[in-house]
Amino acid sequence: MKWIIIGLVALVALQATLWVGQGGLFDFLHLKKAVNVQLRDNQQLLSRNGALTADVADLKDGVEAIEERARNEMGMIKPGETFYQVGTKNE
């Protein structure tokens, strides 16, 4: 009977280590969640990098993107163009 109790205590100690010890189930679940968060962040960054790469390629190859940025960000117009600004009365 004494050996059975010792065996059960050893089994419980091993199970406790499996569940809550270093490298146990709780650590595994925490790491799994961290990996999923990192994968989601990486996907967002890849999407952003793809848009930036396309923007850089467009700026290198064509003048349309440069012209669009000059018009939108700096308010520039082409020679010979007339700029009209329409305002609304705030009431």
C-alpha positions in Angstrom: 0.0 0.0 0.0 2.9 2.3 0.8 4.4 1.9 -2.7 1.0 2.7 -4.3 0.8 6.0 -2.4 4.4 6.9 -3.3 3.7 6.0 -7.0 0.5 8.2 -7.0 2.4 11.1 -5.4 5.1 10.8 -8.0 2.5 10.7 -10.8 0.8 13.8 -9.4 4.2 15.6 -9.2 5.0 14.7 -12.8 1.5 15.9 -14.0 1.9 19.2 -12.1 5.2 19.8 -13.9 3.6 18.9 -17.2 0.8 21.4 -16.7 2.4 24.4 -14.9 6.1 23.8 -15.1 8.6 25.4 -17.5 7.8 24.2 -21.0 4.4 22.9 -19.9 1.0 23.4 -21.3 0.5 27.0 -20.1 3.8 28.0 -21.6 2.8 26.3 -24.9 -0.5 28.2 -25.0 1.1 31.5 -24.2 3.7 31.0 -27.0 1.1 29.9 -29.4 -0.9 33.1 -28.8 2.3 35.2 -29.2 3.1 33.5 -32.5 -0.4 34.2 -33.8 -0.1 37.9 -32.8 3.3 38.1 -34.5 2.0 36.4 -37.7 -0.9 38.9 -37.8 1.5 41.8 -37.4 3.8 40.4 -40.0 0.9 40.1 -42.5 0.0 43.8 -41.9 3.6 44.9 -42.4 4.0 42.8 -45.6 0.9 44.5 -46.9 2.2 47.9 -46.1 5.6 47.1 -47.6 4.0 45.9 -50.8 2.1 49.2 -51.1 5.3 51.2 -50.4 7.2 49.1 -53.0 4.6 49.8 -55.6 4.7 53.5 -54.8 8.5 53.6 -55.1 8.4 51.7 -58.4 5.8 54.2 -59.7 7.9 57.1 -58.6 10.9 55.7 -60.4 9.2 54.8 -63.6 6.5 57.4 -64.2 5.9 61.1 -63.8 2.2 60.7 -63.0 2.9 59.8 -59.4 5.3 62.6 -59.0 2.9 65.1 -60.6 0.1 63.8 -58.3 2.2 64.2 -55.2 3.2 67.7 -56.2 -0.4 68.7 -56.8 -1.8 67.1 -53.6 0.9 67.7 -51.1 2.5 71.0 -52.3 -0.5 72.6 -54.1 1.5 73.0 -57.4 -0.1 73.5 -60.8 1.2 73.2 -64.3 2.2 76.3 -66.3 -0.8 77.6 -68.2 -3.3 76.0 -65.8 -5.8 78.1 -63.8 -6.4 77.1 -60.2 -9.9 77.6 -58.9 -10.7 77.2 -55.2 -14.3 76.9 -54.2 -15.2 77.8 -50.7 -18.3 77.2 -48.7 -19.8 79.5 -46.2 -19.9 77.9 -42.7 -23.0 78.7 -40.8 
